[in-house]
Amino acid sequence: MKRIKIAILGAGGFAREVLWALRDARAHASGARFEPVAFVDRVRRTDLFKGLPVVTLDDVRPDTFLICGIGGMTEIKERVVNDALARGHRFAPAVIAEGARVGPDIVIGDGTIICAGSIATCDITIGAHVAVNLDCTIGHDAEVGDFTTISPGVHVSGNVNIGHAVYLGTASSILEGLQLGERSILGAGAVATRDVPRHALAVGVPAVVKKAVREFACALPAATAPEFSPAR
Ligand SMILES: CC(C)(COP(=O)(O)OP(=O)(O)OC[C@H]1O[C@@H](n2cnc3c(N)ncnc32)[C@H](O)[C@@H]1OP(=O)(O)O)[C@@H](O)C(=O)NCCC(=O)NCCS
């Protein structure tokens, strides 16, 4: 079967994990395999990194799709992805890592990755450019907005609605039927027992809102965005 050529945005820790996942992953729906061809950073490098060249967006060929390998807070990922889209690049169909399980009737947007050990059961909608990290569960009828980051070991119960660019810290849980507003943050280990408003940061068990999350202008040109990856 023909493999989908794919370049990874970023060259930090999560980008390396994405590379590892891609080697045995399948594309959602089609089952196609991937062929990682490069990391993409703001600066071209002369040496290989994990066996791949590190190029800039300008070097990515039209036959190559992208996936975002930028972890951490969602605003940097969103800026970098939006910049790539504005320059006409295409993102790969959702990547389902080996050892991840995705049930029937699941819609998953382009550029999303479901990492090993994670399970999304049935009748779920997951947006584009979402990272579902290792060992997460997403229950029936849940909805996950574009650009959301779901850290390792998160449990999303049935009928939960997660907004645009939400950040869920490691091992946090959301009880059934709740809504997390756009750009809200749930801290590591938190248990959401009530809705979390948009742009709110909630922590603890049960989770309480600690402060507001500042507004970000995600349409900033890449030249003003931070580096894709931390210095090695
Ligand atoms: C929630 C989080 C984003 C807050 O970061 P921040 O904006 O820098 O906030 P601060 O560190 O200033 O903390 C604000 C308050 O919340 C508390 N707090 C922060 N994170 C907390 C957590 N996970 N659980 C309980 N309380 C927490 C702090 O103690 C502080 O309390 P105080 O005001 O009473 O002193 C961060 O602590 C967190 O949990 N990040 C998730 C990390 C993670 O899961 N990474 C995955 C990598 S794959």
The ligand as an SDF file (V2000), in Angstrom:
LIG
                    3D

 48 50  0  0  0  0  0  0  0  0999 V2000
   -2.4550   24.1010   35.8160 C   0  0  0  0  0  0  0  0  0  0  0  0
   -1.1010   24.6030   35.3530 C   0  0  0  0  0  0  0  0  0  0  0  0
   -1.1200   24.7670   33.8410 C   0  0  0  0  0  0  0  0  0  0  0  0
   -0.9250   25.9570   36.0570 C   0  0  0  0  0  0  0  0  0  0  0  0
    0.1920   26.6140   35.6010 O   0  0  0  0  0  0  0  0  0  0  0  0
    0.4230   28.1700   35.9380 P   0  0  0  0  0  0  0  0  0  0  0  0
   -0.4540   29.0290   35.0880 O   0  0  0  0  0  0  0  0  0  0  0  0
    1.8930   28.4090   35.8610 O   0  0  0  0  0  0  0  0  0  0  0  0
   -0.1570   28.3580   37.3890 O   0  0  0  0  0  0  0  0  0  0  0  0
    0.6130   28.5100   38.7600 P   0  0  0  0  0  0  0  0  0  0  0  0
    1.7620   27.5680   38.8550 O   0  0  0  0  0  0  0  0  0  0  0  0
    0.8510   29.9700   38.9430 O   0  0  0  0  0  0  0  0  0  0  0  0
   -0.4760   27.9990   39.8090 O   0  0  0  0  0  0  0  0  0  0  0  0
   -1.6200   28.7540   40.1550 C   0  0  0  0  0  0  0  0  0  0  0  0
   -2.1720   28.1290   41.4050 C   0  0  0  0  0  0  0  0  0  0  0  0
   -2.7010   26.8180   41.0950 O   0  0  0  0  0  0  0  0  0  0  0  0
   -2.0310   25.8020   41.8650 C   0  0  0  0  0  0  0  0  0  0  0  0
   -1.8060   24.6620   40.9810 N   0  0  0  0  0  0  0  0  0  0  0  0
   -1.1630   24.6710   39.7830 C   0  0  0  0  0  0  0  0  0  0  0  0
   -1.2400   23.4680   39.2060 N   0  0  0  0  0  0  0  0  0  0  0  0
   -1.9180   22.6840   40.0630 C   0  0  0  0  0  0  0  0  0  0  0  0
   -2.3150   21.3390   40.0080 C   0  0  0  0  0  0  0  0  0  0  0  0
   -2.0340   20.5620   38.9480 N   0  0  0  0  0  0  0  0  0  0  0  0
   -3.0600   20.8410   41.0310 N   0  0  0  0  0  0  0  0  0  0  0  0
   -3.3700   21.6220   42.1130 C   0  0  0  0  0  0  0  0  0  0  0  0
   -3.0180   22.9370   42.2020 N   0  0  0  0  0  0  0  0  0  0  0  0
   -2.2990   23.4400   41.1950 C   0  0  0  0  0  0  0  0  0  0  0  0
   -0.7270   26.4470   42.3260 C   0  0  0  0  0  0  0  0  0  0  0  0
   -0.2560   25.8510   43.5070 O   0  0  0  0  0  0  0  0  0  0  0  0
   -1.1760   27.8920   42.5210 C   0  0  0  0  0  0  0  0  0  0  0  0
   -1.8910   27.9480   43.7330 O   0  0  0  0  0  0  0  0  0  0  0  0
   -1.8430   29.2650   44.6890 P   0  0  0  0  0  0  0  0  0  0  0  0
   -2.3770   30.3980   43.8390 O   0  0  0  0  0  0  0  0  0  0  0  0
   -2.7300   28.9060   45.8280 O   0  0  0  0  0  0  0  0  0  0  0  0
   -0.4070   29.4320   45.0500 O   0  0  0  0  0  0  0  0  0  0  0  0
    0.0380   23.6320   35.7230 C   0  0  0  0  0  0  0  0  0  0  0  0
    0.3260   23.6570   37.0940 O   0  0  0  0  0  0  0  0  0  0  0  0
   -0.3020   22.1850   35.3380 C   0  0  0  0  0  0  0  0  0  0  0  0
   -0.9480   21.4300   36.0490 O   0  0  0  0  0  0  0  0  0  0  0  0
    0.1690   21.8400   34.1420 N   0  0  0  0  0  0  0  0  0  0  0  0
   -0.0450   20.5250   33.5560 C   0  0  0  0  0  0  0  0  0  0  0  0
    1.3050   19.8760   33.2350 C   0  0  0  0  0  0  0  0  0  0  0  0
    1.1100   18.6040   32.4810 C   0  0  0  0  0  0  0  0  0  0  0  0
    0.1860   17.8420   32.7260 O   0  0  0  0  0  0  0  0  0  0  0  0
    1.9640   18.3730   31.5090 N   0  0  0  0  0  0  0  0  0  0  0  0
    1.8280   17.2200   30.6110 C   0  0  0  0  0  0  0  0  0  0  0  0
    3.0520   17.0600   29.7790 C   0  0  0  0  0  0  0  0  0  0  0  0
    2.8590   15.7150   28.6140 S   0  0  0  0  0  0  0  0  0  0  0  0
  1  2  1  0
  2  3  1  0
  2  4  1  0
  2 36  1  0
  4  5  1  0
  5  6  1  0
  6  7  2  0
  6  8  1  0
  6  9  1  0
  9 10  1  0
 10 11  2  0
 10 12  1  0
 10 13  1  0
 13 14  1  0
 14 15  1  0
 15 16  1  0
 15 30  1  0
 16 17  1  0
 17 18  1  0
 17 28  1  0
 18 19  1  0
 18 27  1  0
 19 20  2  0
 20 21  1  0
 21 22  1  0
 21 27  2  0
 22 23  1  0
 22 24  2  0
 24 25  1  0
 25 26  2  0
 26 27  1  0
 28 29  1  0
 28 30  1  0
 30 31  1  0
 31 32  1  0
 32 33  2  0
 32 34  1  0
 32 35  1  0
 36 37  1  0
 36 38  1  0
 38 39  2  0
 38 40  1  0
 40 41  1  0
 41 42  1  0
 42 43  1  0
 43 44  2  0
 43 45  1  0
 45 46  1  0
 46 47  1  0
 47 48  1  0
M  END
$$$$
